[in-house]
Amino acid sequence: MTNFAKEEFNNSLIFEYNMIQDIPDLLKNYLAFCDYLNETKKSNSFNPKTCSCIYPTTFLPLIVFKVHEYPINVSNCEDRVINYVRFMFDNIGKKIVSTKSYLPPTILPKEENLRKDVLENLYQTHNDGVEYCGMDSFCYLINELVDNIYDHSKFSNAGVMVQKYKSNGFTEICICDNGVTIPGSFNNNEILFKDDCDAIKKAINGRSSRSEERGFGLNTNLRLFTTGLNGKMLIVSRNGAYYSEKKTKRLYNLPEIYSLRGTLISVRIPYPCQGVDIYEFIK
């Protein structure tokens, strides 16, 4: 593997409500998930508010944390939003060929030996990633991020969601689990860290509960997504969040209301996306 320099971070800040207009879209979409989840627990029903689009970074963790088990409240929803939500909820984990511009999330099996067939279905559904970043890059990226889940998270629910937005010019890929989190994995393996942001920073820079050389595989994925594919990447785990693109790398300490009892990794890459030689990043 190429000996990349450790990630440099522009700054670290405490997230406050009055900063919401200053934060990246991927993080805003994660915060929207938290708001939905907290409101659903209070009202015992899921109310998808009127909005133009619910992106995978918002929608996939709703599935992982089982918001779909609550009744849907449609009183304040546009038809297109409620149709989207109902289609997704009704087809969770199903292999379907849809005429719609969106497809339901792929649910990862708890048994690792069953993952191959599930991921093959994902690749076939999305044309082997040819439109995204090339077959090799797409499959490598998904496999590496899924490896992290099976290696570290001890999850009971996890999923992958890929959706392209032709008119907006990007593809969004989200992977989420409800496992022990990056800080939790470090705690379990007696790896010291200052706070949740520091744990994410250590994971990005190659520290792992298994081996320091392999790490969580995050450094290679960050370089491939942001440098190779000119994309954007968000990692959230417990109270820490990290956002990266070519010119910005930023850590956020999230308040408890936005804490994630699991790990979420979301990326946006240009659509259509030119393929890259992944071996420039992993050899």
C-alpha positions as CSV (number, residue, x, y, z in Angstrom):
1,M,0.0,0.0,0.0
2,T,1.2,3.5,-0.8
3,N,2.7,5.2,2.2
4,F,0.4,8.3,2.3
5,A,1.0,11.1,4.7
6,K,-1.4,11.3,7.6
7,E,-4.5,13.3,7.1
8,E,-4.3,17.0,8.1
9,F,-7.3,18.6,9.7
10,N,-8.1,22.3,9.0
11,N,-9.8,22.8,12.4
12,S,-12.1,21.2,15.0
13,L,-15.2,22.9,16.2
14,I,-18.1,22.3,18.5
15,F,-21.3,22.1,16.5
16,E,-24.0,24.6,17.5
17,Y,-27.5,25.2,16.0
18,N,-26.5,28.6,14.7
19,M,-23.8,27.0,12.5
20,I,-26.2,24.9,10.5
21,Q,-26.0,27.1,7.5
22,D,-22.2,26.8,7.5
23,I,-21.9,23.0,7.5
24,P,-21.7,20.7,4.4
25,D,-24.8,19.1,2.8
26,L,-23.8,15.6,3.8
27,L,-23.6,16.6,7.5
28,K,-26.9,18.5,7.2
29,N,-28.5,15.4,5.8
30,Y,-27.2,13.3,8.7
31,L,-28.6,15.8,11.2
32,A,-32.0,15.5,9.3
33,F,-31.9,11.8,10.1
34,C,-31.4,12.5,13.8
35,D,-34.3,15.0,13.8
36,Y,-36.5,12.4,12.2
37,L,-35.5,9.7,14.6
38,N,-35.9,11.8,17.7
39,E,-39.3,13.1,16.5
40,T,-40.4,9.5,15.7
41,K,-39.6,8.3,19.1
42,K,-41.6,11.1,20.7
43,S,-44.7,10.8,18.5
44,N,-44.6,7.0,17.9
45,S,-45.1,7.7,14.2
46,F,-42.8,8.7,11.3
47,N,-43.6,12.0,9.6
48,P,-41.5,12.7,6.5
49,K,-41.7,16.4,6.3
50,T,-42.3,18.3,3.1
51,C,-39.0,18.4,1.3
52,S,-37.8,18.1,-2.3
53,C,-35.6,15.0,-1.6
54,I,-34.6,12.6,1.1
55,Y,-31.0,11.6,0.4
56,P,-29.4,8.2,1.3
57,T,-27.4,9.9,4.2
58,T,-30.8,10.6,5.8
59,F,-32.8,7.6,4.6
60,L,-30.4,4.6,5.1
61,P,-29.9,5.2,8.9
62,L,-33.7,5.4,9.2
63,I,-33.8,1.8,8.0
64,V,-30.9,0.7,10.1
65,F,-32.5,2.2,13.2
66,K,-35.9,0.8,12.2
67,V,-38.0,3.9,11.8
68,H,-39.9,1.9,9.2
69,E,-41.5,-0.1,12.0
70,Y,-43.5,3.0,13.1
71,P,-46.8,4.1,11.4
72,I,-46.3,6.7,8.7
73,N,-48.0,10.1,9.4
74,V,-48.7,11.7,6.0
75,S,-50.6,14.8,7.0
76,N,-47.9,17.3,6.0
77,C,-46.2,15.4,3.1
78,E,-46.1,16.0,-0.6
79,D,-47.2,13.0,-2.7
80,R,-43.8,12.5,-4.3
81,V,-42.1,12.3,-0.8
82,I,-44.6,9.9,0.6
83,N,-44.5,7.7,-2.5
84,Y,-40.8,7.6,-2.2
85,V,-40.9,6.7,1.5
86,R,-43.6,4.0,1.0
87,F,-41.8,2.4,-2.0
88,M,-38.5,2.3,0.0
89,F,-40.1,0.9,3.2
90,D,-42.1,-1.7,1.2
91,N,-39.0,-3.0,-0.6
92,I,-36.3,-3.0,2.0
93,G,-33.7,-5.5,1.1
94,K,-35.5,-6.8,-2.0
95,K,-33.8,-7.4,-5.3
96,I,-35.9,-5.5,-7.8
97,V,-35.6,-3.9,-11.2
98,S,-37.2,-0.5,-10.9
99,T,-38.3,2.0,-13.5
100,K,-37.9,4.7,-10.9
101,S,-34.8,6.7,-10.4
102,Y,-34.2,5.2,-7.0
103,L,-33.8,1.7,-5.5
104,P,-34.3,0.4,-2.0
105,P,-31.3,-0.1,0.4
106,T,-29.3,-3.3,0.4
107,I,-29.4,-4.9,3.8
108,L,-26.2,-6.7,4.9
109,P,-26.6,-10.2,6.4
110,K,-25.3,-10.8,9.9
111,E,-23.4,-13.9,8.6
112,E,-20.3,-12.7,6.7
113,N,-20.3,-15.8,4.5
114,L,-23.6,-14.6,2.9
115,R,-22.3,-11.1,2.0
116,K,-20.9,-12.1,-1.4
117,D,-24.3,-12.8,-3.0
118,V,-25.8,-9.7,-1.5
119,L,-23.1,-7.5,-2.8
120,E,-23.2,-9.2,-6.2
121,N,-26.8,-8.2,-6.4
122,L,-25.9,-4.6,-5.5
123,Y,-23.3,-4.4,-8.2
124,Q,-25.5,-5.9,-10.9
125,T,-28.4,-3.6,-10.0
126,H,-26.1,-0.6,-10.4
127,N,-24.5,-1.9,-13.6
128,D,-21.2,-2.8,-11.8
129,G,-20.6,0.9,-11.1
130,V,-19.7,1.7,-14.6
131,E,-21.5,5.0,-14.5
132,Y,-20.1,5.9,-11.1
133,C,-16.3,5.5,-11.1
134,G,-15.6,2.3,-13.0
135,M,-16.3,-1.2,-12.0
136,D,-13.0,-1.8,-10.2
137,S,-13.3,1.4,-8.1
138,F,-17.0,1.0,-7.3
139,C,-16.6,-2.6,-6.2
140,Y,-13.4,-1.9,-4.3
141,L,-14.9,1.0,-2.4
142,I,-18.0,-0.8,-1.4
143,N,-16.1,-3.9,-0.4
144,E,-13.6,-2.0,1.7
145,L,-16.3,-0.1,3.6
146,V,-18.3,-3.3,4.2
147,D,-15.1,-5.0,5.4
148,N,-15.0,-2.4,8.2
149,I,-18.4,-3.3,9.4
150,Y,-17.7,-7.0,9.6
151,D,-14.2,-6.5,11.1
152,H,-15.0,-4.0,13.7
153,S,-18.7,-3.1,14.4
154,K,-20.5,-6.2,15.9
155,F,-23.7,-4.9,14.2
156,S,-27.2,-6.3,14.4
157,N,-28.4,-4.1,11.5
158,A,-26.4,-2.6,8.6
159,G,-27.0,-1.5,5.0
160,V,-25.7,0.1,1.9
161,M,-27.6,2.6,-0.3
162,V,-26.5,4.0,-3.7
163,Q,-28.5,6.6,-5.6
164,K,-27.6,8.7,-8.6
165,Y,-29.0,12.2,-9.2
166,K,-28.4,13.0,-12.9
167,S,-29.9,16.5,-12.7
168,N,-27.8,17.4,-9.7
169,G,-24.6,15.8,-11.2
170,F,-23.7,13.5,-8.4
171,T,-24.0,10.0,-6.9
172,E,-24.4,9.4,-3.2
173,I,-23.3,6.2,-1.5
174,C,-24.1,5.6,2.2
175,I,-23.1,2.7,4.4
176,C,-24.4,2.5,8.0
177,D,-24.4,0.1,10.9
178,N,-25.7,0.1,14.5
179,G,-22.6,-1.5,15.9
180,V,-20.2,-0.6,18.7
181,T,-18.9,2.6,16.9
182,I,-15.2,3.5,16.2
183,P,-14.7,4.8,19.7
184,G,-16.4,1.8,21.2
185,S,-14.2,-0.6,19.2
186,F,-11.1,1.3,20.5
187,N,-12.5,1.0,24.1
188,N,-13.0,-2.7,23.6
189,N,-9.4,-3.1,22.5
190,E,-7.9,-0.8,25.1
191,I,-6.7,1.8,22.5
192,L,-6.4,5.2,24.1
193,F,-8.0,8.3,22.6
194,K,-9.0,11.7,23.9
195,D,-12.6,12.0,22.6
196,D,-14.7,10.6,19.8
197,C,-13.2,12.9,17.2
198,D,-9.8,11.8,18.2
199,A,-10.9,8.1,17.8
200,I,-12.1,8.9,14.2
201,K,-8.8,10.7,13.5
202,K,-6.8,7.7,14.7
203,A,-8.9,5.4,12.6
204,I,-8.4,7.5,9.5
205,N,-4.7,7.6,10.1
206,G,-4.4,3.9,10.3
207,R,-4.9,2.8,13.9
208,S,-7.0,-0.3,14.2
209,S,-8.2,-2.8,16.7
210,R,-6.7,-5.5,14.5
211,S,-3.5,-4.1,13.0
212,E,-2.0,-0.7,12.6
213,E,-1.1,-1.5,9.0
214,R,-4.6,-2.2,7.8
215,G,-6.4,0.2,10.1
216,F,-10.1,0.7,9.3
217,G,-9.2,1.1,5.6
218,L,-10.4,4.6,5.8
219,N,-7.3,6.4,4.7
220,T,-7.2,4.7,1.3
221,N,-10.9,5.2,0.8
222,L,-10.6,8.9,1.7
223,R,-7.8,9.4,-0.8
224,L,-9.6,7.5,-3.5
225,F,-12.9,9.3,-3.0
226,T,-11.7,12.9,-2.5
227,T,-8.4,13.0,-4.5
228,G,-9.0,10.4,-7.1
229,L,-12.7,11.0,-7.7
230,N,-13.0,14.6,-6.6
231,G,-15.7,13.6,-4.2
232,K,-16.8,14.4,-0.6
233,M,-16.9,12.1,2.4
234,L,-18.6,12.1,5.8
235,I,-17.8,9.8,8.7
236,V,-20.0,9.9,11.8
237,S,-19.5,7.6,14.8
238,R,-21.0,8.2,18.3
239,N,-20.4,12.0,19.0
240,G,-17.7,12.5,16.4
241,A,-18.0,13.5,12.8
242,Y,-15.4,14.1,10.1
243,Y,-16.0,15.7,6.7
244,S,-13.5,15.7,3.9
245,E,-13.1,17.1,0.4
246,K,-10.1,18.3,-1.6
247,K,-9.8,21.7,0.2
248,T,-11.6,21.0,3.5
249,K,-11.0,18.5,6.2
250,R,-13.0,19.2,9.4
251,L,-13.8,17.5,12.7
252,Y,-17.1,18.1,14.5
253,N,-17.9,17.3,18.2
254,L,-21.6,16.6,18.0
255,P,-24.0,17.2,20.9
256,E,-25.8,14.2,22.4
257,I,-29.0,14.8,20.4
258,Y,-27.0,14.1,17.3
259,S,-25.0,11.2,18.6
260,L,-25.0,8.0,16.4
261,R,-25.0,4.7,18.2
262,G,-23.2,3.1,15.2
263,T,-21.1,4.3,12.3
264,L,-22.2,6.1,9.1
265,I,-20.0,6.7,6.1
266,S,-21.4,8.7,3.2
267,V,-19.8,9.9,0.0
268,R,-20.8,12.0,-3.0
269,I,-18.9,11.7,-6.3
270,P,-19.5,13.5,-9.6
271,Y,-22.0,11.8,-12.0
272,P,-21.1,10.6,-14.4
273,C,-17.7,9.9,-12.9
274,Q,-14.4,9.1,-14.7
275,G,-12.8,5.9,-13.6
276,V,-9.5,6.0,-11.8
277,D,-6.6,3.5,-11.4
278,I,-7.3,2.3,-7.9
279,Y,-3.8,0.8,-7.7
280,E,-2.4,4.3,-7.6
281,F,-4.0,4.5,-4.1
282,I,-3.6,1.0,-2.7
283,K,-0.3,-0.3,-4.0
